[in-house]
Amino acid sequence: MSLLIAVSGWDEAPWIERFRALLPEHRIVTLGEPFDRREVHYVAAWKPPHGALAGLPNLAAIFSLGAGVDHLLNDPRLPDVPIARVVDADLTQRMSEYIMLHCLMHLRQQRLYDHQQREKIWQPDYSQAAARDIRIGIMGMGVMGQDAALKLNQLGFNVAGWSRTPKNFDNIQSFSGSEQLDVFLARTDILICLLPLTDATRGMINRPLLQKLARNGRLSGPILINAARGGVHVEADIISCLQDGTLKAATLDVFEVEPLPSDSPLWTMANVTLTPHNAAMSDPDFVAAQIVQNILRLEAGEDLLHQVDRGVGY
Ligand SMILES: NC(=O)c1ccc[n+]([C@@H]2O[C@H](COP(=O)([O-])OP(=O)(O)OC[C@H]3O[C@@H](n4cnc5c(N)ncnc54)[C@H](OP(=O)(O)O)[C@@H]3O)[C@@H](O)[C@H]2O)c1
């Protein structure tokens, strides 16, 4: 029985090492070497080349090495077997760190003070808003959205979430479905995107949506943080909204094309903070262990954990 590691864009060496240590009874093979396709029962994948997973007649399950599965579902030749994704406390904690960092950075105007330090300007803002004055809206209240919401709430922010189905948390207002989207946006100063990329969410964060954000908040204009997938937003709309004041600022970790092309205006806009799609990186130590646990469950006849619903795309 083999586990095929099918990774592009990441170093596969640490994954090979972890899976070999944790699954000594299985052969661990990679796309870069000859292997018997009939022997492959499992695939652990991150952005595998389209078609690479076709023609594996004994495949039982595919494991995404990240929380998202859009990189798998966009392959027209993806085999019709169960897919499991990563749900991992380490990954979730990393995302919450990123979200808290950037909410606090915008609240405390850190980019302004970075500029003032470079220019040797001593100019405090005596009307500094407090976290309780800021209405945060999280689109996507799944594993990551919920954890970020609870932690932002502990920091004192006024937090609401929007998802497909309603949620029930103390002190966190829940909105759901397209019928409640506008009222959610109208009470939001900082919009955080933690939605999966699916047919329903593709291109959702566009100019018409951004124009519905609150304009009466303490940050003197709405702010966007997207740490989910670049396909959920329309970059040309974000750029024009940042230029005409529809958005005051943005933090972006993900882009329509990655790496972000060098001619994108986003690189040099003063009101944009960019990171290279590393808000929450999968740690092989934690993620390989979780996948192995799931494989052992399957082999013991138990249900797969964290199975993706291919119908809704996440
Ligand atoms: N930048 C990075 O480094 C990084 C790292 C890890 C993950 N991510 C991204 O983060 C995403 C979220 O991860 P997660 O583990 O929190 O996912 P998750 O647990 O599957 O949560 C997804 C959330 O989005 C909501 N949703 C999905 N489709 C929707 C729609 N059409 N309308 C409204 N709400 C919708 C779901 O609603 P329900 O609750 O009603 O189902 C759920 O609340 C991943 O898909 C991945 O793309 C990025």
The ligand as an SDF file (V2000), in Angstrom:
LIG
                    3D

 48 52  0  0  0  0  0  0  0  0999 V2000
   -3.8930   32.3730    3.7290 N   0  0  0  0  0  0  0  0  0  0  0  0
   -3.6050   31.2510    4.3460 C   0  0  0  0  0  0  0  0  0  0  0  0
   -2.4470   31.0370    4.7290 O   0  0  0  0  0  0  0  0  0  0  0  0
   -4.6900   30.2560    4.6090 C   0  0  0  0  0  0  0  0  0  0  0  0
   -4.4050   29.1950    5.4830 C   0  0  0  0  0  0  0  0  0  0  0  0
   -5.4210   28.2990    5.7660 C   0  0  0  0  0  0  0  0  0  0  0  0
   -6.6950   28.4510    5.2060 C   0  0  0  0  0  0  0  0  0  0  0  0
   -6.9160   29.4840    4.3570 N   0  0  0  0  0  0  0  0  0  0  0  0
   -8.2460   29.6570    3.7490 C   0  0  0  0  0  0  0  0  0  0  0  0
   -9.1940   29.8080    4.7910 O   0  0  0  0  0  0  0  0  0  0  0  0
  -10.4060   29.1860    4.3760 C   0  0  0  0  0  0  0  0  0  0  0  0
  -11.3050   28.9170    5.5660 C   0  0  0  0  0  0  0  0  0  0  0  0
  -10.7900   27.8380    6.3260 O   0  0  0  0  0  0  0  0  0  0  0  0
  -11.7030   27.1130    7.4260 P   0  0  0  0  0  0  0  0  0  0  0  0
  -10.9260   25.9540    7.9190 O   0  0  0  0  0  0  0  0  0  0  0  0
  -12.2270   28.0890    8.4020 O   0  0  0  0  0  0  0  0  0  0  0  0
  -12.9230   26.6230    6.5020 O   0  0  0  0  0  0  0  0  0  0  0  0
  -14.3360   26.0320    6.9650 P   0  0  0  0  0  0  0  0  0  0  0  0
  -14.2570   25.5000    8.3520 O   0  0  0  0  0  0  0  0  0  0  0  0
  -14.7630   25.1180    5.8740 O   0  0  0  0  0  0  0  0  0  0  0  0
  -15.2900   27.3240    7.0130 O   0  0  0  0  0  0  0  0  0  0  0  0
  -15.8010   27.9310    5.8780 C   0  0  0  0  0  0  0  0  0  0  0  0
  -16.8170   28.9710    6.3060 C   0  0  0  0  0  0  0  0  0  0  0  0
  -17.2550   29.6740    5.1520 O   0  0  0  0  0  0  0  0  0  0  0  0
  -18.6820   29.6470    5.1090 C   0  0  0  0  0  0  0  0  0  0  0  0
  -19.1530   29.6470    3.7210 N   0  0  0  0  0  0  0  0  0  0  0  0
  -18.8020   28.8140    2.7130 C   0  0  0  0  0  0  0  0  0  0  0  0
  -19.4650   29.1170    1.5800 N   0  0  0  0  0  0  0  0  0  0  0  0
  -20.2640   30.1680    1.8880 C   0  0  0  0  0  0  0  0  0  0  0  0
  -21.1950   30.9350    1.1580 C   0  0  0  0  0  0  0  0  0  0  0  0
  -21.4480   30.6900   -0.1250 N   0  0  0  0  0  0  0  0  0  0  0  0
  -21.8360   31.9350    1.7960 N   0  0  0  0  0  0  0  0  0  0  0  0
  -21.6080   32.1900    3.0970 C   0  0  0  0  0  0  0  0  0  0  0  0
  -20.7250   31.5020    3.8600 N   0  0  0  0  0  0  0  0  0  0  0  0
  -20.0690   30.5010    3.2590 C   0  0  0  0  0  0  0  0  0  0  0  0
  -19.0710   28.3590    5.8030 C   0  0  0  0  0  0  0  0  0  0  0  0
  -20.4340   28.4520    6.2230 O   0  0  0  0  0  0  0  0  0  0  0  0
  -21.1180   27.3090    7.1430 P   0  0  0  0  0  0  0  0  0  0  0  0
  -20.4680   27.4560    8.5130 O   0  0  0  0  0  0  0  0  0  0  0  0
  -22.5390   27.6640    7.1550 O   0  0  0  0  0  0  0  0  0  0  0  0
  -20.7770   25.9950    6.4810 O   0  0  0  0  0  0  0  0  0  0  0  0
  -18.0640   28.3530    6.9570 C   0  0  0  0  0  0  0  0  0  0  0  0
  -18.5140   29.1670    8.0000 O   0  0  0  0  0  0  0  0  0  0  0  0
   -9.9140   27.9360    3.6370 C   0  0  0  0  0  0  0  0  0  0  0  0
  -10.8870   27.4610    2.7200 O   0  0  0  0  0  0  0  0  0  0  0  0
   -8.6730   28.4380    2.9270 C   0  0  0  0  0  0  0  0  0  0  0  0
   -8.9950   28.8460    1.6220 O   0  0  0  0  0  0  0  0  0  0  0  0
   -5.9400   30.3840    4.0490 C   0  0  0  0  0  0  0  0  0  0  0  0
  1  2  1  0
  2  3  2  0
  2  4  1  0
  4  5  1  0
  4 48  2  0
  5  6  2  0
  6  7  1  0
  7  8  2  0
  8  9  1  0
  8 48  1  0
  9 10  1  0
  9 46  1  0
 10 11  1  0
 11 12  1  0
 11 44  1  0
 12 13  1  0
 13 14  1  0
 14 15  2  0
 14 16  1  0
 14 17  1  0
 17 18  1  0
 18 19  2  0
 18 20  1  0
 18 21  1  0
 21 22  1  0
 22 23  1  0
 23 24  1  0
 23 42  1  0
 24 25  1  0
 25 26  1  0
 25 36  1  0
 26 27  1  0
 26 35  1  0
 27 28  2  0
 28 29  1  0
 29 30  1  0
 29 35  2  0
 30 31  1  0
 30 32  2  0
 32 33  1  0
 33 34  2  0
 34 35  1  0
 36 37  1  0
 36 42  1  0
 37 38  1  0
 38 39  2  0
 38 40  1  0
 38 41  1  0
 42 43  1  0
 44 45  1  0
 44 46  1  0
 46 47  1  0
M  CHG  2   8   1  16  -1
M  END
$$$$
